[in-house]
Amino acid sequence: MRAQTLQPAAGWGWILTGFAIFRRNPLLLGMLVMTYWITIVFLNVLPIIGALAASLVIPGLSVGLMQAARQVERGQPVGIQTLFGSMKENSRTLLALGALYLCCTLGILGLSTLLDGGDMFRFMMAGNRAERAAVEDADFVLPALFVMLAMLPVMMAYWFAPVLAAWHRLPLGKALFFSFIACWINWRAFLIYGFGLLLIAGIVPGVLLGILLLIMPGAASFITAVVTIPMVLIIAPSIFASFYACYRDIFGISEIV
């Protein structure tokens, strides 16, 4: 197992590769991403165990989306079974990754209560609008900054861990270790990658939405739908495909022809 150190420009290349893979089979990849989100939303609405169940299956489902991107890139057949089939690959480690990520997230949110008395934690854990409204006027700047900084090493360790566990059969500790190292030695590429994702998934749609609402303020619902639908059906699948491009370039070889 060896991670390559790439040039910073590779971060933007991952995004372009994600769109290139998406263009090869947009309907199928869009359908799989929709199925992914529907599955997560369905699990989250289940009482008591819903959030836990969703957290446990997310690593396996994310591997399924990366598997779909890999097969689309290679011209191999892809189906709905591709999304769910990857959950069988080293399933115990994938489930452990989901549980560990949930515990880390809750632990960091719990520590943030030392900064704001628990306002942001209650807001994040709120189950309805009334509970959120009770704390929505609180100042979340400092605790949010703390959570972002504390979650960064967690995300670095988790970024490649599911696919390393599933495709390379690595145990939990090694998957987390190699993922962290791969992100660490390629931090410049990931910085460019993060700015690129912010641009195409946040800034550009936000500016476009704002301009359209200024031009046609009476059609807010229609305009929001016009901007949101491409986000769900085009940008989201391309971003998921770019996750595979990250892995492929750092741990593998180029397969785009």
C-alpha positions in Angstrom: 0.0 0.0 0.0 1.6 3.2 -1.2 0.0 6.7 -1.6 1.3 8.9 -4.3 2.2 12.6 -3.7 0.5 14.7 -6.4 0.8 18.2 -7.6 -1.7 20.8 -6.2 -3.4 21.0 -9.6 -4.5 17.4 -9.2 -7.3 18.7 -6.9 -8.9 20.5 -9.8 -8.3 17.5 -12.0 -10.3 15.3 -9.7 -13.3 17.6 -10.2 -12.9 17.6 -14.0 -12.6 13.8 -13.9 -15.7 13.5 -11.9 -17.7 15.4 -14.6 -16.0 13.3 -17.3 -17.1 10.1 -15.6 -20.6 11.5 -15.1 -21.0 12.3 -18.8 -20.4 8.7 -19.7 -23.6 7.6 -18.0 -25.4 10.6 -16.4 -28.8 8.9 -16.0 -27.5 5.9 -14.2 -25.1 7.8 -11.9 -27.9 10.3 -11.1 -30.3 7.5 -10.3 -27.7 5.8 -7.9 -27.0 9.1 -6.1 -30.8 9.7 -5.7 -31.1 6.1 -4.3 -28.3 6.8 -1.9 -29.9 9.9 -0.5 -33.4 8.3 -0.3 -31.9 5.4 1.6 -30.2 7.7 4.1 -33.3 9.9 4.5 -35.5 6.8 5.0 -33.2 5.4 7.7 -33.0 8.7 9.5 -36.8 9.0 9.9 -36.9 5.7 11.7 -37.4 6.3 15.5 -34.5 5.7 17.9 -32.2 3.6 15.7 -32.6 5.6 12.5 -29.6 7.9 12.8 -27.4 5.0 14.0 -28.5 2.8 11.1 -27.8 5.5 8.6 -24.3 6.1 10.0 -23.5 2.4 9.9 -24.4 2.0 6.2 -22.9 5.2 4.8 -19.4 3.8 4.4 -20.7 0.8 2.4 -22.9 2.9 0.3 -20.1 5.4 -0.4 -18.0 2.5 -1.6 -20.9 1.4 -3.8 -20.9 4.9 -5.5 -17.2 4.7 -6.0 -17.5 1.2 -7.5 -20.2 2.6 -9.8 -17.9 5.4 -10.9 -15.0 2.9 -11.5 -17.2 0.6 -13.6 -18.6 3.5 -15.6 -15.1 4.7 -16.3 -14.1 1.2 -17.4 -17.2 0.7 -19.5 -18.4 -2.1 -17.3 -22.1 -2.7 -16.6 -23.6 -1.0 -13.5 -26.9 -1.5 -11.7 -28.6 -0.8 -8.5 -26.9 -3.9 -7.0 -23.6 -2.0 -7.4 -24.6 0.5 -4.8 -25.7 -2.0 -2.2 -23.4 -4.9 -3.2 -20.3 -3.1 -1.9 -21.6 -3.3 1.6 -20.7 -6.9 1.7 -17.0 -6.2 1.1 -15.3 -6.4 4.5 -18.6 -5.5 6.0 -17.5 -5.6 9.7 -14.8 -3.0 9.1 -17.2 -0.8 7.1 -19.8 -0.9 9.9 -17.1 -0.2 12.5 -16.0 2.9 10.4 -19.6 4.2 10.4 -19.9 3.7 14.1 -16.5 5.3 14.9 -17.3 8.3 12.7 -20.6 8.8 14.5 -18.9 8.6 17.9 -16.2 11.0 16.9 -18.7 13.5 15.6 -20.9 13.3 18.7 -17.8 13.6 20.9 -16.6 16.7 19.1 -20.1 18.2 19.3 -20.1 17.4 22.9 -16.8 19.1 23.6 -18.2 22.2 21.8 -20.7 22.6 24.7 -17.8 23.9 26.7 -17.7 27.0 24.5 -21.4 27.8 24.2 -23.2 25.9 26.9 -24.5 23.4 24.4 -26.5 25.7 22.1 -25.0 24.4 18.9 -25.3 20.8 20.1 -29.0 21.2 20.9 -29.5 22.9 17.5 -27.8 20.0 15.7 -29.6 17.4 17.6 -33.0 19.2 17.4 -35.8 16.9 16.1 -38.2 19.6 15.1 -38.5 23.3 14.2 -39.6 24.3 17.7 -36.4 22.9 19.3 -34.2 24.6 16.7 -36.0 27.9 17.1 -35.3 27.9 20.8 -31.5 28.2 20.2 -31.3 29.6 16.6 -30.4 33.1 17.9 -27.3 31.9 19.7 -23.8 32.8 18.5 -22.4 29.6 16.8 -19.3 31.2 15.4 -16.8 30.0 18.0 -18.2 26.5 18.5 -18.6 26.0 14.7 -15.0 27.0 14.2 -13.9 24.5 16.9 -16.0 21.7 15.4 -14.6 22.4 11.9 -11.0 22.3 13.1 -11.5 19.2 15.3 -13.3 17.3 12.6 -10.5 17.9 10.0 -8.2 15.1 11.2 -11.3 12.9 11.6 -12.3 13.5 8.0 -8.7 12.9 6.8 -8.6 9.5 8.5 -12.1 8.7 7.2 -11.8 10.0 3.6 -10.3 6.9 2.0 -10.9 4.4 4.8 -14.1 2.8 3.5 -12.6 2.1 0.0 -9.3 0.9 1.5 -11.3 -1.4 3.8 -13.5 -2.7 1.0 -11.1 -3.0 -2.0 -7.8 -3.6 -0.2 -9.2 -5.6 2.8 -7.4 -3.4 5.3 -8.4 -3.6 9.0 -9.9 -0.6 10.7 -6.7 0.8 12.1 -4.7 0.5 8.9 -7.5 1.9 6.7 -7.7 5.0 8.9 -3.9 5.4 9.1 -3.3 5.1 5.3 -6.2 7.4 4.6 -4.8 10.1 7.0 -1.3 9.8 5.5 -2.6 10.0 1.9 -4.6 13.2 2.8 -1.6 14.7 4.7 0.9 14.3 2.0 -1.5 15.7 -0.6 -2.9 18.5 1.5 -2.2 21.1 -1.2 -4.2 19.1 -3.8 -7.0 18.7 -1.3 -7.0 22.4 -0.6 -7.5 23.2 -4.3 -10.1 20.4 -4.4 -12.0 21.9 -1.5 -12.0 25.4 -3.1 -13.2 23.9 -6.4 -16.0 22.1 -4.7 -17.0 25.3 -2.8 -17.0 27.1 -6.2 -19.1 24.7 -8.2 -21.4 23.5 -5.4 -21.8 26.7 -3.3 -20.7 30.0 -4.8 -21.8 29.6 -8.4 -25.3 28.2 -7.6 -25.7 30.8 -4.8 -24.8 33.7 -7.1 -27.0 32.3 -9.9 -29.9 31.9 -7.5 -29.5 35.4 -6.1 -29.4 36.9 -9.6 -32.5 35.0 -10.7 -34.4 36.0 -7.6 -33.6 39.6 -8.1 -34.8 39.4 -11.7 -38.0 37.4 -10.9 -38.8 37.8 -7.2 -42.3 36.5 -7.6 -41.2 33.1 -8.8 -39.0 32.1 -5.9 -40.2 28.5 -5.7 -39.8 27.8 -9.4 -36.3 29.5 -9.5 -35.1 27.5 -6.5 -36.2 24.3 -8.2 -34.5 25.3 -11.4 -31.2 25.8 -9.5 -31.6 22.8 -7.1 -32.5 20.1 -9.6 -29.2 20.4 -11.6 -27.4 20.4 -8.2 -29.0 17.0 -7.3 -28.9 15.4 -10.8 -25.6 16.7 -12.2 -23.3 18.2 -9.6 -23.8 15.7 -6.8 -23.1 12.6 -9.0 -20.1 14.3 -10.5 -18.8 15.1 -7.0 -19.2 11.5 -5.9 -17.4 10.4 -9.0 -14.6 12.8 -8.1 -14.2 11.0 -4.8 -13.2 7.9 -6.9 -10.8 10.1 -8.9 -9.1 11.1 -5.7 -8.6 7.5 -4.8 -7.6 6.4 -8.3 -4.9 9.0 -8.7 -3.4 8.6 -5.2 -3.6 4.9 -4.8 -4.0 3.7 -8.4 -3.4 4.6 -12.1 -5.4 6.7 -14.6 -8.1 4.8 -16.4 -9.7 7.6 -18.4 -9.0 7.2 -22.1 
